[in-house]
Amino acid sequence: MRATLGLAAILLVGASLAGCQTIQPGTPASYADCDKLIAQYAHVRPDRLNPQEWGLRNWDGMRSAFDRNGDQRLDLAELAHRTQPPADRWERKGYEAQARNFRKLDRGNKGYLDRDDIVVAARGAFRNRDRDRDDWLTRDECAATLPHPIDFV
């Protein structure tokens, strides 16, 4: 179970970071990075993000990183960069783990992930960053918690 959740986190990490082009992995977010992020995605309040806006940020990152055919949906082939399981035993184990994680995120077993699936999946990462638990991510909370790949699920 933990390994599966860890792999789901890895799947969403790339997408989440892809939505923040100015933030490099391993580099703490600056206030300027957080200001850009908030300016781009905050619609309800101009100075902070709510869970829905955070989820849309993750969706934009995943869509731009993985949606190869432009259909606004992500299927397993796009996310895994292959159309069938690999022949190598270890690569196949990784692929099977990706497939399990994909099925967990795919609410309704549609065979693809859409915006709503990613927004729901991103709520956990939002809660981990929302230090005062007020359902708003401020620039201070953003700078203190980004990037931290483990929390992106």
N, C-alpha and C positions, 0 to 999 in steps of 0.2 A: 504494500500500500504506500509506504513512504517513498519507495523508489519510483512508483508511478507518479506520485505527486511531484517529486523532484524533476522528473522528465517533463511533466506538464509545465513546470516553472521554466525549464530550459526552452521549451517551445515558445512560450510567451515572452521570454526575455528579449530575444532578437527582434521580435515585432515591437515590443514596447520601446526599446532603444532606437529602433529605426524611425519611430515617430519623433524623436528628439535628435535631430541631426547635429546639434551643437554639443551634445553631451557625449563624450567618449567613454567607453567602458573602462572602469578602473579610476576614472578621474572624478573627483567630487563635483557635484553641480555647483555652479556659481549663482549668485543672485541674478546675474544677467541671463543665464540659461533659464532659470525659473521664471523670470519676467517674460521672456519670449514664449515659453510654454503656456503660461497663464494668459497672456495677450492673445494667443492663437486659439485657445479652446474655451476660455471662460466667457459664458454668455449671460448667466443669471446675475453674477456679481463680478465686476471687472477686476477685482483684486484676488480672487481665489477660485478654485475648482471644486465642483461637487462630484459625487461618485459617477453620475451619468457622463459628465464632461470628461472625467478621467478615462472612462471606458471608451468613449469616442476617440480619445487620443490613442489608446491602444489599438483600436480598430484601424485607424488611419495608418498607423505604423505597420501593422500586419498586412493590410491590403497593399500598401506600396511595396513592401518587401516580398510578398509571396504570390499575389494575384497575377498570374502570368497571362491569363486570357481576358482579363478585364471584365469579368462577369459579376463583380462585387460579391463573390463567394470564394471561399477557400476550401478546396477538397484535399484529401490526404495526399494525392499525387503532387499537388502544388507545394504542400508543406514539407513533404519528405523528399522532394526533387527526384522522384522515380515513379514509374507506373506499376511496378510489380515488386514483390519482395525480392531482396538480393539472394544470391546463391550462397555467399559466404555465411557461415554459421553465426559469427559475432555481429556482422552487419545485419543479419536477419533478426537477431534478438533486439537490436536497437530499433529496427523498423517496426517490429511487433509491439514494442513499448510505445513508439510514436502512435501506432494505430489504436492502441488501448486508450491513450490519452486523448486522441482525437475523438473517439467514441464517447468519452466522458464529457468533453466540451460540447459535443453535438447534441444539443437539447432537441428532442423530437426525432432523433435518428434520421435526419434528412439526407445524410451522406455528404454534407458540406457544412462549413461554419459561416455564419453570416454576422452582421453587425451586432445583433442582439445576443448571440452566443458569447461574443468577445466582451461585450459590455458587462454581462453577468459574471463572466470569469474574472474580470479585472477588479471586482469589488473587494476581494480579499487583499489584493495589493494596496488598494486605496485605504482600507482599514488599517493596514500596517503602517502606513505613512501618516495617517491622521492622528497625530500624537495627542491632541486634546479631545478627540472623539466627538467633535461637533459637526461632522459630515461636511467639512470644508477643508481643502488643502491650501494653506497659505504659502506665501513665498518662503517664510522661515522653515516651515515643515518640508517644503520641497527641497530646499538647499540642504537640510539636515539629513534627508533620507534618500536622495537620488545620487548616483545609481546604486541600487542594491539588488542584484539579479535574483536572489532567493525569494524576494517578496513579490514578484510579478504575477503570481497566480491569485 
